[in-house]
Each structure stands twice: as C-alpha cells, then as structure tokens.
Amino acid sequence: MLEQNPGDWTPIRTPRLLLCRPEARDEAAAVELHTDPRTNVHHPVPASVTRASSSRTFHEIRQHWYRHGFGVWSVFAAAEPGTLIGFTGVSHRIIRGRPALNLYYRYSPAVWGQGLATEGALEAVRLAEELLPGLPVVAYTSVDNIGSQRTALAAGLERREDLDEDRGTYLDLYLAKGW
C-alpha cells in the first residue's frame, strides 16, 4: 500500500471546514461523538458501541495516519477551528479481496442537515482520486441509513449491490466509485 506525504493531506480547508490529522487532544470529543446514541441510530448493534470501543476506534484512526500518512480527519468548522464537529476521510481496506479506500464520515447531530458531511466526503474522494489513483473508494452503511447513502451518492459514489454483504442479522449496503 502506498505511503503518502501527510503534508498533502492535512490541513485541508474547504469553504466551511477545516480537515486536520487527528491529535490526542481530539480523543475526548471523538469518544463523545461516537457514543452519542443519536449517531448510532442505524448501527446494527448499538450496544457494542462503548467508550472503550470508541477510544479504540480513535486510536486506530490515528495509527492509520502514522502508518500511511493519510486517513480520517478531525473536522472543525472553518469559522470555529477550536470546536470539533466530526470526522471524515478515507482509509485502506480490503473489500472482496481487493485493496480499496473506505470513505468514512460521522458528524455531531448539532450540524446535521447543513451539507457538511457531503462537503467533507467530496474533499476526501477528490484527494483520494488525485493522490491515490487506481484505488476505488467505497462506503458501506445500513439499509435504513438514508442520510449516509445520500452523502455517499453526493460524493460521487454509486450503489453497488454486487458488493453488499449479508451479516446474518443485517446487511452492509455498499456504494463505490472507481470499482
């Protein structure tokens, strides 16, 4: 897997967002966001989302940056760069035996409905295509998470039923670009 120059990936400014490599100081806000019941409404097993599992997820996000030079950003409102409002970006994944980039986004319910997830996702897909050409970008979500599906579609991904994964009690629904 190609290593990247972190300077190409962070910090990034969009019209309304500041996208930065996650720092240790972001962990408390990350855990709060990931354990907020509102951000887990569509999680297939919401009881599995604990403070400990959310802390592990945050550390995995940071480790991806150390290993690869890019990953999921901490997201701040450009007008308020001290307030973390979410996470978005791409990270390496193997999907159906093929290297790919997983598109991730999770934002504070306080900023839902403003198009910020789409703005961040568009930038993640744009940079992925520019700096990691040839790697498809994929996103997966639950069947009932229409908001997540809309964000992926708005970021340029297309519905890919052939990639869906039946987990027994739920279905991972996939969208992809460049597959």
C-alpha positions in Angstrom: 0.0 0.0 0.0 1.3 3.4 -1.0 2.6 5.7 1.8 1.6 9.3 1.5 3.1 12.6 2.5 0.9 13.8 5.3 1.5 17.4 4.2 -0.5 16.6 1.1 -3.5 15.5 3.3 -3.5 17.9 6.2 -4.6 20.6 7.0 -7.2 21.0 4.3 -9.6 23.8 4.0 -12.9 23.6 2.2 -15.4 26.6 2.1 -16.8 25.7 5.5 -14.5 23.1 7.0 -11.0 22.6 8.4 -9.8 19.0 8.0 -6.9 18.0 10.2 -4.9 15.0 11.2 -6.4 13.8 14.5 -4.4 14.7 17.6 -4.5 13.2 21.1 -6.5 16.2 22.3 -9.4 15.2 20.0 -9.9 11.9 21.8 -12.5 13.0 24.4 -14.6 14.7 21.7 -14.3 11.6 19.5 -15.5 9.3 22.2 -18.4 11.6 23.0 -19.4 11.8 19.3 -19.1 8.0 18.7 -21.0 7.1 21.9 -23.8 9.6 21.3 -27.0 7.5 20.9 -28.1 9.8 18.0 -25.1 8.9 16.0 -25.8 5.2 16.5 -29.4 5.0 15.5 -28.5 3.0 12.4 -25.7 1.0 14.0 -26.7 -2.7 13.6 -25.5 -3.5 17.2 -25.7 -0.1 19.1 -24.9 -1.8 22.4 -21.5 -2.7 21.1 -20.5 1.0 20.9 -18.9 1.7 24.2 -16.5 4.4 25.4 -13.7 1.7 25.3 -14.6 0.6 21.7 -14.9 4.3 20.6 -11.5 5.0 22.1 -10.0 2.0 20.2 -11.6 3.3 17.0 -10.0 6.7 17.6 -6.6 5.1 18.2 -7.0 3.0 15.0 -7.7 6.2 13.1 -4.5 7.8 14.4 -2.5 4.7 13.8 -3.6 4.7 10.1 -2.1 8.2 9.8 1.2 7.1 11.3 1.4 4.0 9.1 0.2 5.5 5.8 0.4 9.3 6.0 -3.3 9.9 5.5 -6.6 8.8 6.8 -9.7 10.1 8.6 -9.6 13.7 9.6 -10.8 15.5 12.6 -13.3 18.0 11.2 -13.7 21.6 12.5 -16.0 24.4 11.4 -13.7 26.8 9.5 -15.3 29.7 11.4 -14.7 27.9 14.8 -11.4 25.9 14.4 -11.4 25.0 18.1 -14.6 23.1 18.0 -14.5 19.5 16.7 -17.7 18.8 14.8 -17.0 15.4 13.3 -14.7 13.0 11.4 -14.4 12.2 7.7 -11.8 10.8 5.3 -10.6 7.6 3.7 -8.5 4.7 5.0 -7.2 1.5 3.5 -9.5 -1.5 3.4 -9.7 -4.8 1.6 -13.1 -5.3 0.0 -13.9 -8.6 -1.6 -10.1 -9.3 -1.7 -9.3 -6.0 -3.4 -7.4 -3.0 -2.0 -9.8 0.0 -1.7 -10.3 3.1 0.3 -13.1 3.2 2.8 -15.0 6.6 2.9 -15.9 7.4 6.5 -18.0 10.3 7.9 -19.6 10.9 11.3 -20.7 14.3 12.4 -22.2 15.9 15.5 -26.0 15.9 15.4 -25.8 19.7 16.0 -24.5 20.2 12.4 -26.7 17.6 10.6 -28.7 18.8 7.6 -26.2 21.5 6.6 -24.4 19.6 3.9 -21.1 19.4 5.9 -20.7 15.7 5.7 -21.1 15.9 1.9 -18.6 18.8 1.8 -16.0 16.7 3.7 -16.8 13.5 1.8 -16.3 15.3 -1.6 -12.9 16.5 -0.5 -11.9 13.0 0.7 -12.9 11.5 -2.6 -11.2 14.3 -4.6 -7.9 13.8 -2.8 -8.2 10.0 -3.0 -8.5 10.2 -6.7 -5.7 12.7 -7.0 -3.2 11.2 -4.6 -4.1 7.5 -4.7 -5.3 7.0 -8.3 -6.5 3.5 -9.1 -7.8 2.7 -5.7 -11.6 2.6 -5.6 -13.4 4.5 -2.9 -16.2 2.5 -1.1 -18.6 3.3 1.6 -20.9 0.9 3.4 -23.9 1.6 5.6 -27.1 0.0 6.7 -30.2 -0.3 4.5 -32.2 2.2 6.7 -29.4 4.9 6.9 -30.7 7.0 4.0 -28.7 10.0 5.2 -25.4 8.1 4.9 -26.5 6.8 1.5 -27.3 10.3 0.3 -23.9 11.6 1.4 -22.0 8.8 -0.4 -24.1 9.4 -3.6 -23.5 13.2 -3.4 -19.7 12.5 -3.0 -19.8 10.7 -6.4 -20.2 7.0 -5.3 -22.7 4.7 -6.9 -24.9 2.0 -5.4 -23.1 -1.4 -5.8 -25.5 -4.3 -4.9 -22.8 -6.8 -6.0 -20.7 -5.7 -3.1 -23.4 -5.9 -0.4 -22.5 -8.2 2.5 -25.2 -10.2 4.4 -24.1 -10.3 8.0 -26.9 -12.6 9.0 -28.9 -10.2 11.2 -28.2 -7.2 9.0 -27.0 -6.2 5.5 -24.0 -4.0 4.8 -25.1 -1.9 1.8 -22.2 -0.7 -0.4 -21.6 2.3 -2.6 -18.4 2.7 -4.7 -16.5 4.9 -7.1 -13.8 3.5 -9.4 -14.6 -0.1 -8.6 
